[in-house]
Amino acid sequence: MKKTVSFLLICLLPFLPMAAQSVVSAIPASIAPANASTAYADRWAVFHNPAILVGEKKISATAGFENRFMLKELGTASLGVAVPTKYVQVGGAFSFYGISEAYYEIQAGIAVSRQFHEKFSMGVQFNYFSVYFSPTERNKGTVIAQIGFLSQVIKNLYLGFSAYNPLQTNIKSSTALNKRIPSVFSLGAMYRFTPKALWVAQVDKEIGNTVHWATGFEYQIVDELSLRLGGYGSPGPFVPTLGFGVNFWKIRIDANFEYHLRLGLNSIAKVSCEF
């Protein structure tokens, strides 16, 4: 009975008015204000916009966990690594969503980005998306593409674009258990008021679904502490968000919280380290 309930929760998650914002369960939310990460030029977010990878100037690793609505069955664990080279920036990403004994989704990707001009960069990412349906069907997977752009339009203003699964690739099994992988197009902006204060905004359009918007602010109180406020909506009610980041030595700890009036609390925490 417990496995059946968990399976239903995991399968229904993409259709809920999510506090997690992403319509792809295996993609964790970012630590950008209100998860508006498409033009969040300061930090590369795993599976969001590969073009932002050019901003990683040192080898770095990130580990995170998103706890949706305080239910472990809806949690997403993620790992990411960025390796700068002389000509391109290379990144690796991995995420796990679900519970191993009933149903789960795994996504692993390799990203490559390059700065073609001091104000323009482009990135591509290839992800292997795998789903565990049942003990009889086992795992089924496919390769999906992702492309991203980041441009500094004027001083302090950045525009970003990301297309996730633009070819509308899906997973089909030998039975009726098929997996539709959403195709999502995102357009975002980031503006720096000062070196310590910024604003981000983003709109997402999933094929066959309504437009989603998000916006938020980040302020660096001191060198070691930053605060994030924001919110998003459509579909569903307005969801407020709150987050913070702590820096010390070469380690950064980030946490974001979102509260949905109907579904409850959603939280994500990440630890990053530079080498």
C-alpha positions in Angstrom: 0.0 0.0 0.0 2.8 2.4 0.9 4.6 1.8 -2.4 1.3 2.4 -4.3 0.7 5.7 -2.6 4.3 6.8 -3.2 4.1 5.8 -6.8 0.9 7.9 -7.3 2.5 10.9 -5.5 5.6 10.8 -7.7 3.6 10.4 -11.0 1.1 13.2 -10.1 3.8 15.7 -9.1 4.2 17.3 -12.6 0.5 18.0 -12.7 0.3 19.8 -9.3 0.4 23.6 -9.0 4.0 23.1 -7.8 5.9 25.1 -5.3 9.0 23.6 -6.9 8.2 25.5 -10.1 10.0 23.1 -12.5 7.7 20.9 -14.6 10.4 18.3 -14.9 10.5 16.4 -11.7 14.1 15.3 -12.1 15.3 18.9 -12.4 15.8 20.5 -8.9 15.0 24.1 -8.3 18.0 26.5 -8.3 19.1 28.8 -5.6 18.4 31.9 -7.7 15.6 34.2 -6.3 12.3 32.5 -7.0 14.2 30.0 -9.1 14.6 32.5 -11.9 17.9 31.1 -13.0 17.9 31.5 -16.8 19.8 34.8 -16.6 21.3 34.4 -13.1 24.8 35.1 -14.5 26.6 34.7 -11.2 26.0 31.0 -10.7 25.6 28.0 -13.0 22.6 26.0 -12.0 22.5 22.3 -12.9 20.1 21.5 -15.8 18.9 25.2 -16.1 21.0 27.2 -18.6 24.3 25.7 -19.8 25.4 29.0 -21.2 26.0 30.3 -17.6 28.7 27.7 -17.2 31.2 30.2 -18.7 31.1 32.1 -15.4 32.8 29.3 -13.6 36.4 30.2 -13.5 37.6 27.5 -11.1 36.9 23.8 -10.7 33.8 23.5 -8.5 31.4 20.9 -7.2 27.8 21.2 -6.0 25.6 18.8 -4.0 21.9 19.6 -3.3 18.6 18.2 -2.2 15.1 19.5 -2.8 12.4 18.5 -0.3 9.0 19.0 -1.9 6.2 19.5 0.5 8.1 17.7 3.3 7.7 14.3 1.6 10.8 12.3 1.0 9.0 10.5 -1.9 9.0 13.8 -3.8 12.6 14.7 -3.1 15.3 15.4 -5.8 19.0 14.9 -5.1 21.5 16.5 -7.4 25.2 16.7 -8.1 27.1 19.0 -10.4 30.7 19.7 -11.3 32.2 22.5 -13.4 35.7 22.3 -15.1 37.0 25.4 -16.9 39.5 24.7 -19.8 41.4 27.0 -22.1 38.8 26.9 -24.9 35.5 25.8 -23.4 33.8 25.3 -20.0 32.7 21.7 -19.3 30.1 20.7 -16.7 28.6 17.5 -15.5 25.2 17.1 -13.9 23.3 14.3 -12.2 19.9 14.1 -10.4 17.7 11.4 -8.8 14.0 11.8 -8.2 11.6 9.3 -6.5 12.1 6.1 -4.5 14.2 3.2 -5.7 11.8 0.4 -4.8 8.7 1.9 -6.6 9.4 4.5 -9.3 12.3 6.9 -10.0 13.8 9.2 -12.6 17.5 9.7 -13.2 19.0 12.4 -15.3 22.7 12.7 -16.2 24.1 15.3 -18.4 27.3 16.8 -20.0 27.3 20.5 -20.7 29.8 22.5 -22.8 29.7 26.3 -23.0 31.9 29.0 -24.6 32.1 32.7 -24.6 32.1 33.9 -28.2 32.2 37.6 -27.3 32.8 39.4 -24.0 29.0 40.0 -23.9 27.7 36.7 -25.4 28.0 33.1 -24.5 26.3 29.9 -25.7 26.0 26.4 -24.1 24.7 23.0 -25.1 23.9 20.1 -22.9 23.0 16.5 -23.6 21.1 14.6 -20.9 20.3 11.0 -20.6 16.9 10.7 -19.0 16.0 7.3 -17.5 12.8 6.1 -15.8 12.3 3.0 -13.7 8.7 1.9 -14.4 8.4 -1.4 -12.6 10.2 -4.7 -11.8 9.1 -6.1 -15.2 9.7 -3.0 -17.3 12.9 -2.0 -15.5 14.6 1.1 -16.8 13.8 2.9 -20.1 15.8 6.0 -21.2 16.5 8.4 -24.0 18.9 11.3 -24.8 17.4 14.8 -24.8 19.1 18.0 -25.8 19.2 21.4 -24.1 20.6 24.7 -25.5 21.1 28.1 -23.8 22.2 31.6 -24.5 23.4 34.4 -22.2 24.0 38.0 -23.4 24.9 41.3 -21.7 22.6 43.7 -23.5 23.8 46.8 -21.8 25.9 47.5 -18.7 24.5 45.5 -15.7 21.6 44.0 -17.8 21.7 40.3 -18.8 19.3 38.3 -20.9 19.2 34.5 -20.9 17.3 31.9 -22.9 17.1 28.2 -22.4 15.3 25.4 -24.4 14.9 22.1 -22.6 14.0 19.1 -24.8 13.1 21.3 -27.8 12.7 18.2 -30.0 9.9 16.9 -27.7 11.6 13.5 -27.1 9.7 11.1 -25.0 10.2 7.6 -23.5 8.1 4.7 -24.7 8.0 1.2 -23.1 6.7 -2.0 -24.4 3.5 -1.5 -22.4 1.2 1.4 -21.8 3.7 2.9 -19.3 5.1 5.8 -21.3 6.8 8.9 -20.0 6.2 12.3 -21.5 9.2 14.6 -21.0 8.1 18.2 -21.0 9.5 20.7 -23.5 10.2 24.0 -21.7 11.4 27.3 -23.2 12.6 29.9 -20.7 13.4 33.6 -21.1 15.0 35.5 -18.2 16.6 38.8 -17.3 19.0 39.9 -14.6 19.8 43.5 -13.6 22.5 44.6 -11.2 21.6 47.8 -9.3 24.9 47.8 -7.5 27.6 45.1 -7.0 25.6 43.9 -4.0 22.0 44.1 -5.2 20.3 42.5 -8.2 16.9 41.7 -9.7 15.9 38.7 -11.8 12.8 37.9 -13.7 11.8 34.9 -15.9 8.9 33.5 -18.0 8.6 29.8 -18.8 6.5 28.2 -21.5 5.9 24.5 -21.6 4.4 23.2 -24.8 0.8 22.4 -24.1 0.7 24.4 -20.8 0.2 28.0 -19.6 3.0 30.6 -19.2 4.7 30.7 -15.8 6.4 33.8 -14.4 8.9 34.4 -11.5 10.7 37.4 -10.1 12.9 38.2 -7.1 15.7 40.2 -5.6 19.1 39.4 -4.0 21.0 41.6 -1.7 24.5 40.9 -0.3 24.3 42.1 3.3 28.0 41.5 4.0 30.6 39.6 2.1 29.7 36.3 3.9 25.9 36.6 3.8 23.3 37.3 1.1 19.5 37.4 1.2 17.0 36.5 -1.5 13.2 37.5 -1.7 10.8 36.7 -4.5 7.8 34.9 -5.8 6.1 33.2 -8.7 2.7 32.3 -10.1 0.5 31.2 -13.0 -0.7 28.5 -12.9 -1.9 28.4 -9.3 -1.7 31.0 -6.5 1.2 33.4 -5.9 4.0 31.6 -4.1 6.4 33.7 -2.0 10.0 32.6 -1.7 12.8 33.4 0.8 16.5 32.3 0.6 19.9 33.0 1.9 23.5 32.2 1.0 26.5 31.9 3.3 30.2 32.1 2.2 33.2 31.1 4.1 36.6 30.1 2.8 35.9 28.3 -0.5 32.6 26.8 0.6 29.1 28.3 -0.1 25.9 27.1 1.5 22.6 28.1 0.0 19.0 27.5 1.1 15.7 28.6 -0.5 12.2 28.2 0.9 8.8 28.5 -0.8 5.4 28.3 0.7 2.3 27.2 -1.2 -1.0 28.0 0.4 -2.5 24.6 -0.5 0.5 22.2 -0.7 2.8 23.6 2.0 6.5 24.1 2.3 9.1 23.4 -0.4 12.8 23.7 0.4 16.1 23.3 -1.3 19.6 23.3 0.1 22.9 23.2 -1.7 26.6 23.1 -0.8 29.2 24.3 -3.2 33.0 24.1 -3.1 35.8 25.6 -5.3 39.1 23.8 -5.7 
